Amino acid sequence: MKHPRKLALLAALLSSEALAQRRASAASWLDNLTVTAAGTASWVENLSRTSAEPFRKDAATYELSLGASRHDQLAPNWLLHAGADATLFT
């Protein structure tokens, strides 16, 4: 063999992937919970989209997004994923 190091590396990678397939112990409820939050602030010119100068309105806009999701391995072939999102735009 010309490349025994490459062969050994490939064997190590394949065996580590096989070991990772084993089922882990049950995690607590909070370990499977993911929470996300994002906020933006913007300035909008000519919000009213009119061409008449006296009626143009500029405004500041704010957006807040919140999300939570949870996943749970029910069986080796079944993954339950549930989530909820909320967005506020002013």
Backbone as a chain_set.jsonl record, in Angstrom:
{"seq": "MKHPRKLALLAALLSSEALAQRRASAASWLDNLTVTAAGTASWVENLSRTSAEPFRKDAATYELSLGASRHDQLAPNWLLHAGADATLFT", "coords": {"N": [[0.832, -1.175, 0.0], [0.466, 2.201, -0.772], [-0.377, 4.426, 0.596], [-0.722, 4.284, 3.643], [-1.37, 5.926, 5.805], [-3.516, 7.515, 4.938], [-5.426, 5.548, 4.564], [-5.727, 4.611, 7.189], [-6.726, 6.926, 8.397], [-9.16, 7.211, 7.029], [-10.444, 4.863, 7.884], [-10.653, 5.444, 10.623], [-12.352, 7.664, 10.573], [-14.706, 6.551, 9.502], [-15.345, 4.638, 11.45], [-15.774, 6.27, 13.682], [-18.056, 7.634, 12.908], [-19.892, 5.564, 12.867], [-19.955, 4.929, 15.589], [-21.123, 7.216, 16.575], [-23.736, 6.883, 15.93], [-25.011, 5.521, 17.899], [-27.593, 5.376, 20.324], [-28.159, 8.084, 22.438], [-28.289, 8.827, 25.965], [-31.377, 9.674, 27.61], [-32.323, 13.038, 27.352], [-32.861, 15.957, 29.398], [-35.908, 17.93, 29.634], [-35.399, 20.64, 29.109], [-32.966, 20.542, 27.79], [-33.518, 19.965, 25.161], [-34.717, 22.204, 24.185], [-34.909, 25.06, 22.173], [-34.382, 28.475, 21.918], [-34.987, 31.489, 20.228], [-34.336, 34.899, 19.364], [-34.834, 37.99, 17.726], [-34.253, 41.321, 16.663], [-35.033, 44.325, 14.9], [-34.465, 47.647, 13.747], [-35.581, 50.213, 11.686], [-35.48, 52.889, 9.251], [-37.88, 54.364, 7.278], [-38.447, 55.973, 4.302], [-40.913, 57.975, 2.731], [-43.229, 56.422, 3.376], [-45.947, 56.362, 2.845], [-46.046, 56.121, 0.124], [-46.669, 57.992, -1.851], [-46.647, 60.402, -4.489], [-47.013, 63.07, -4.15], [-45.622, 65.759, -2.576], [-46.502, 67.141, -0.12], [-47.931, 65.164, 1.191], [-46.298, 63.061, 1.838], [-44.931, 60.674, 4.076], [-42.573, 59.899, 6.496], [-41.123, 57.301, 8.463], [-40.203, 55.509, 11.441], [-39.53, 52.108, 11.797], [-40.052, 49.122, 13.656], [-39.149, 45.824, 14.478], [-39.751, 42.771, 16.079], [-38.907, 39.504, 16.694], [-39.676, 36.378, 18.032], [-38.955, 33.044, 18.947], [-39.455, 29.574, 19.653], [-38.493, 26.224, 19.931], [-38.689, 22.654, 20.078], [-37.215, 19.473, 20.135], [-37.454, 15.917, 19.948], [-36.329, 12.641, 20.187], [-38.222, 10.087, 19.333], [-38.189, 7.421, 18.562], [-35.772, 5.195, 17.019], [-36.122, 5.843, 14.289], [-37.804, 8.007, 14.282], [-38.343, 11.42, 14.705], [-39.522, 13.994, 16.649], [-40.515, 17.272, 16.149], [-41.353, 20.347, 17.337], [-42.605, 23.656, 17.3], [-42.906, 27.238, 17.908], [-43.594, 30.515, 16.758], [-43.419, 34.059, 16.998], [-44.13, 37.326, 15.836], [-43.693, 40.807, 15.969], [-44.528, 43.791, 14.511], [-44.046, 47.16, 14.154]], "CA": [[0.0, 0.0, 0.0], [1.252, 3.417, -0.902], [-0.866, 5.473, 1.5], [-1.328, 3.674, 4.833], [-1.929, 6.962, 6.685], [-4.841, 7.888, 4.434], [-6.325, 4.424, 4.824], [-5.994, 4.608, 8.623], [-7.593, 8.072, 8.66], [-10.49, 6.876, 6.518], [-11.026, 3.864, 8.79], [-11.003, 6.125, 11.878], [-13.53, 8.495, 10.327], [-15.879, 5.702, 9.334], [-15.697, 4.003, 12.719], [-16.326, 7.276, 14.587], [-19.43, 7.907, 12.48], [-20.714, 4.44, 13.305], [-20.128, 5.04, 17.027], [-22.013, 8.337, 16.846], [-25.098, 6.469, 15.647], [-25.606, 4.917, 19.083], [-28.591, 6.229, 20.969], [-27.689, 8.74, 23.656], [-29.219, 8.757, 27.081], [-32.475, 10.637, 27.508], [-31.982, 14.389, 27.799], [-33.94, 16.608, 30.126], [-36.821, 18.683, 28.788], [-34.774, 21.903, 28.717], [-31.843, 20.292, 26.888], [-34.025, 19.904, 23.789], [-35.443, 23.437, 23.894], [-34.129, 26.096, 21.51], [-35.084, 29.757, 21.935], [-34.336, 32.496, 19.393], [-34.92, 36.237, 19.392], [-34.178, 38.92, 16.802], [-34.905, 42.623, 16.606], [-34.503, 45.27, 13.918], [-35.014, 49.005, 13.714], [-35.333, 50.758, 10.354], [-36.076, 54.165, 8.891], [-38.523, 54.248, 5.971], [-38.823, 57.252, 3.704], [-42.105, 57.931, 1.891], [-43.996, 55.24, 3.767], [-47.278, 56.421, 2.233], [-45.84, 55.806, -1.292], [-47.337, 58.988, -2.687], [-45.708, 61.278, -5.186], [-47.282, 64.45, -3.735], [-44.696, 66.112, -1.493], [-47.102, 67.458, 1.185], [-48.566, 63.988, 1.8], [-45.296, 62.038, 2.133], [-44.706, 60.403, 5.492], [-41.434, 59.072, 6.843], [-41.414, 56.642, 9.737], [-39.29, 54.508, 11.989], [-40.212, 50.827, 11.965], [-39.398, 48.21, 14.592], [-39.619, 44.443, 14.35], [-39.267, 41.854, 17.101], [-39.287, 38.118, 16.412], [-39.354, 35.413, 19.073], [-39.264, 31.68, 18.542], [-39.051, 28.479, 20.535], [-38.746, 24.916, 19.332], [-38.244, 21.506, 20.863], [-37.148, 18.231, 19.382], [-37.356, 14.733, 20.798], [-36.175, 11.389, 19.436], [-39.23, 9.166, 19.843], [-37.716, 6.076, 18.235], [-34.609, 5.362, 16.151], [-36.475, 6.41, 12.987], [-38.814, 9.056, 14.437], [-37.937, 12.634, 15.408], [-40.623, 14.941, 16.821], [-40.04, 18.651, 16.197], [-42.479, 21.263, 17.517], [-42.119, 25.016, 17.538], [-43.842, 28.359, 17.829], [-42.957, 31.779, 16.418], [-44.251, 35.266, 17.127], [-43.493, 38.501, 15.265], [-44.371, 42.076, 16.206], [-44.025, 44.805, 13.579], [-44.704, 48.464, 14.355]], "C": [[0.878, 1.241, 0.0], [0.867, 4.46, 0.138], [-1.505, 4.856, 2.747], [-1.926, 4.712, 5.783], [-3.329, 7.358, 6.241], [-5.853, 6.794, 4.709], [-6.695, 4.376, 6.311], [-6.929, 5.757, 8.998], [-9.021, 7.797, 8.197], [-11.178, 5.869, 7.425], [-11.453, 4.506, 10.109], [-12.253, 6.978, 11.704], [-14.788, 7.659, 10.211], [-16.292, 5.052, 10.651], [-16.276, 5.024, 13.694], [-17.751, 7.64, 14.207], [-20.357, 6.792, 12.932], [-20.953, 4.508, 14.808], [-21.087, 6.17, 17.384], [-23.477, 7.973, 16.62], [-25.778, 5.845, 16.859], [-26.553, 5.9, 19.749], [-28.049, 6.777, 22.281], [-28.721, 8.569, 24.765], [-30.259, 9.867, 26.949], [-32.057, 11.985, 28.093], [-33.153, 14.978, 28.567], [-34.775, 17.458, 29.157], [-36.177, 19.963, 28.279], [-33.586, 21.705, 27.774], [-32.274, 20.294, 25.43], [-34.767, 21.163, 23.375], [-34.485, 24.464, 23.29], [-34.97, 27.367, 21.464], [-34.288, 30.754, 21.099], [-35.086, 33.823, 19.522], [-34.128, 37.119, 18.442], [-34.972, 40.217, 16.784], [-34.238, 43.506, 15.57], [-35.196, 46.617, 14.083], [-34.624, 49.608, 12.372], [-35.993, 52.123, 10.204], [-36.608, 54.028, 7.473], [-38.906, 55.634, 5.484], [-39.992, 57.033, 2.75], [-42.896, 56.642, 2.125], [-45.359, 55.202, 3.093], [-47.235, 56.148, 0.732], [-46.608, 56.748, -2.222], [-46.291, 59.858, -3.36], [-45.906, 62.747, -4.804], [-46.463, 64.777, -2.487], [-45.38, 66.406, -0.153], [-47.668, 66.228, 1.916], [-47.575, 62.866, 2.123], [-45.101, 61.901, 3.633], [-43.494, 59.492, 5.636], [-41.721, 58.453, 8.213], [-40.27, 55.73, 10.148], [-40.098, 53.219, 12.182], [-39.376, 49.935, 12.877], [-40.006, 46.827, 14.426], [-38.966, 43.599, 15.429], [-39.792, 40.466, 16.774], [-38.796, 37.224, 17.538], [-39.744, 34.02, 18.592], [-38.774, 30.683, 19.572], [-39.384, 27.174, 19.831], [-38.154, 23.839, 20.227], [-38.232, 20.284, 19.971], [-36.927, 17.075, 20.346], [-37.282, 13.5, 19.91], [-37.133, 10.375, 20.035], [-38.814, 7.714, 19.667], [-36.507, 6.255, 17.321], [-34.921, 6.016, 14.8], [-37.454, 7.571, 13.072], [-38.28, 10.206, 15.271], [-39.133, 13.578, 15.455], [-40.023, 16.332, 16.956], [-41.268, 19.559, 16.266], [-41.936, 22.648, 17.828], [-43.225, 26.042, 17.42], [-43.038, 29.628, 17.573], [-43.949, 32.91, 16.621], [-43.453, 36.448, 16.588], [-44.356, 39.723, 15.547], [-43.723, 43.11, 15.305], [-44.78, 46.092, 13.827], [-44.016, 49.516, 13.527]], "O": [[1.897, 1.306, 0.688], [1.692, 5.289, 0.522], [-2.727, 4.905, 2.888], [-2.887, 4.414, 6.493], [-4.225, 7.519, 7.069], [-7.003, 7.073, 5.048], [-7.851, 4.126, 6.652], [-7.824, 5.583, 9.825], [-9.978, 8.118, 8.902], [-12.368, 6.004, 7.707], [-12.499, 4.156, 10.656], [-13.113, 7.013, 12.584], [-15.828, 8.021, 10.762], [-17.486, 4.933, 10.928], [-17.179, 4.69, 14.462], [-18.571, 7.925, 15.079], [-21.489, 7.052, 13.338], [-22.047, 4.177, 15.266], [-21.789, 6.088, 18.391], [-24.367, 8.69, 17.077], [-26.994, 5.658, 16.852], [-26.328, 7.11, 19.731], [-27.548, 6.032, 23.123], [-29.872, 8.211, 24.518], [-30.041, 10.866, 26.263], [-31.507, 12.054, 29.192], [-34.296, 14.549, 28.405], [-34.387, 17.67, 28.009], [-36.388, 20.337, 27.125], [-33.237, 22.622, 27.03], [-31.467, 20.596, 24.55], [-35.387, 21.187, 22.312], [-33.399, 24.708, 23.817], [-36.121, 27.347, 21.029], [-33.069, 30.857, 21.238], [-36.295, 33.859, 19.756], [-32.904, 37.014, 18.358], [-36.199, 40.213, 16.877], [-33.023, 43.445, 15.38], [-36.351, 46.702, 14.5], [-33.465, 49.525, 11.966], [-36.929, 52.467, 10.926], [-35.878, 53.623, 6.568], [-39.605, 56.376, 6.175], [-40.049, 56.025, 2.046], [-43.184, 55.886, 1.197], [-45.874, 54.123, 2.8], [-48.285, 55.961, 0.118], [-47.129, 56.327, -3.255], [-45.182, 60.024, -2.851], [-45.052, 63.581, -5.105], [-46.613, 64.121, -1.456], [-44.881, 65.956, 0.878], [-47.857, 66.265, 3.131], [-47.98, 61.821, 2.633], [-45.106, 62.89, 4.365], [-43.4, 58.452, 4.985], [-42.467, 59.014, 9.015], [-39.49, 55.254, 9.324], [-41.224, 53.256, 12.678], [-38.147, 49.993, 12.865], [-41.216, 46.678, 14.257], [-37.762, 43.704, 15.663], [-40.996, 40.28, 16.598], [-37.638, 37.305, 17.948], [-40.753, 33.851, 17.907], [-37.794, 30.928, 20.276], [-40.439, 27.044, 19.209], [-37.245, 24.086, 21.02], [-39.13, 20.087, 19.152], [-36.309, 17.222, 21.401], [-38.083, 13.339, 18.989], [-36.888, 9.856, 21.125], [-39.066, 6.88, 20.536], [-36.241, 7.375, 16.884], [-34.056, 6.681, 14.23], [-37.896, 8.075, 12.04], [-37.823, 10.01, 16.397], [-39.695, 13.923, 14.415], [-39.132, 16.553, 17.775], [-42.114, 19.545, 15.372], [-40.934, 22.795, 18.529], [-44.314, 25.771, 16.914], [-41.94, 29.796, 18.102], [-45.155, 32.742, 16.44], [-42.254, 36.566, 16.842], [-45.577, 39.692, 15.391], [-42.505, 43.286, 15.332], [-46.006, 46.129, 13.725], [-44.414, 50.68, 13.553]]}, "num_chains": 1, "name": "protein.A"}
